Amino acid sequence: MPERQIRLFGDPVLKTPSAPIEEVDERVRGLVADLLDSVAVPGRAGVAASQIGVNLRAFSYNVDGQVGYLLNPRIVELRGEPVPVDEGCLSVPELWYPVKRAPYARAEGMDLDGRTVVVEGTGVLAQALQHEVDHLDGLLYLDRLEKDQRREAMRRIRESRWF
C-alpha cells in the first residue's frame, strides 16, 4: 500500500471524533498497511487514520525505531506533571508550539487479530500517544494552546501557502 496524502487543517475529518472499529475486515487491514506506510516517511512520529481521511479509531507510530499501530486506542494512564513540549503536526505544517503533555503515557488498543496491545513510554513516544489519541477524539494540538498562542497560530495558518 502506498503512503497516503495527509489531510490539512480545515478538513472536517480532523475535527470529527473517529468511530470505533467494530470488525477487522479487509478495509481495516488495508488501513493499517496505509498507516504503517504513511508513518514510515522520515520525520514522522505518528499518523492517525483521520489524517489520511478515514474516520476510524486507529493510528500508527514510529518513535526511536519502535514502529507499530493500535486499533481502538485509548490512553489508560498518564504519569507525571504535564510539561510544555514543542509540538507540531503533519496536518498543520510548519508550525510548532509548546503543548502541555504528561511525560509518561500508556495506551491500550488491539491488533489485527483482536489481541490487546499495550504501548507505553516517555518523552517523544508519550507525546505521540497523547497527540494521536487526541486526533481520534477530533482534537488538534492547536486546541490545547493558550488563547494568545492559538490566536497567533490561526493568524500564521491563514497567512501560510498551504492553507
N, C-alpha and C positions, 0 to 999 in steps of 0.2 A: 504494500500500500504506500502511496506517496505522502509526503508531508502536505498537510492541509493549510490553506490560507487562514491567517489569524484575523478574526473579526475585530474591528476597531471601535473605540469609544463612540457612542451614538447608536450603535447597533442594538436594537431592543433585546436580542437574545442575551446580552451581557447583564441586563438588569432584571431578567426573569429567573425566579428560582427554578432549579432543574428538577425534573421528575425522577423519582426513584426507578431503578432498573428492576422490573418485575420478573423478567425471564432472560436468561443468557441464550441468545439465538445468534444467527449468522450476522445480523446487523450489529449486535453488541461486540461480537468477535472482531468484526471489521473496524468498529470504532476504537477498540483497544489497539489494534495494529496501527491505525492512523494516529492515535495519541502518542504511541511509542515512537513512530517515525517523526512526528512533529516535535517531540521533545529532544530528539537526537541532534537537532541543529545546535552547533556550538553556541554557548552563552545562554541557553535556556535551562531554567531550573524546574519548570513545571508548565503544563498545559492542561487547562480544564476543557471538558467537552464543549461547554458553551462558547469557548474561544474559537472553536472550529465549527460553530453553528449548530451543534447538536444539544438539545435541551434534555440531557440525561445526566444523572449524578455519577460522573467518572472523571478521573484525572490521571495524568502521568507525571512522573518526577524524574529528575536527573541531577543528582547532587553528589559531588565528590566520588564519582564512579558508581554510585548506588542508583540504579535505574529500575523503575517499576511503575505500577499503576494500582489504583484502588477503584472498585465499583461500590457505589452507595457509601462513600466515606463519611465519617463523622469524627470530629475531634472529641476524644473521650477524656483527655487530661491536658491541662496546661499547668506548667510549674514555673515559679519564679515571678518576680515583679516585672510587668511589661516595661520594656525599654525601647526608646526610639531607635529604629534601624532604617538605613536608607533603603528604599524600596522603589522598584519600577514595575512595569507591566507591559507585556507584549501588546496588549490591547490599547495601551496609552504610550506610544513610542516617544522616546527622547526625554521623558520626564522622570525625575527621581525626587522623592520627598521622604522625610522621616515619618515612619509609622510605628506606633507602639505595638510591639509583639512580645509575647511571652518567650523567654529564652529556651524553653523546652516544650515540645508538643508530642502528643501520642494520638495517632489516628487509627481507627479500625474501619475495615471495609471487607470486601470479599474479592476473590479472584474469579476467573472464568469457570472454574469448577465448583463454585459456590462455597469454597473453604474460607474461613475467617482469616484475614491478613491484618497484622499489626505493623505499622510503620511508626517509629519514634526517633526523635533526635533533637539535637541542639543546633544553635547557630542557623546557618542557611537552610538546613533541612526543616527545622522547626518553623522558620519563617515561611518556607514554601508550602508546608502542610496547611498552615493557617491561611495563607493567601489563596490557595486553590480551593479550599472548602468555602472561603468567602465567595469566590466566583460561583460556585454551585448554589449558594444561597442568594445569588443575584446582587452581590456587593462587589464594588471595585475598591481598590486600596484608597482611591480618592475620597470615598465615603467616610474613611476613618481619619481624614486630615482635620486639623484645627481650622476654624472658619476662615481666617486670613489666608492660610496656605491653600485651602480649597479654592478660594476666590482667585488667587494668583494662578493656580493650576488651570482653572477654567479659562482664564484670560490667555494663558500660553497655548492651551488647546485650540481656542478659536483662531489664534494667530499662526498656528502650525500649518505646514504644507500638506500634511496628511489628512487634516480634518475636512 
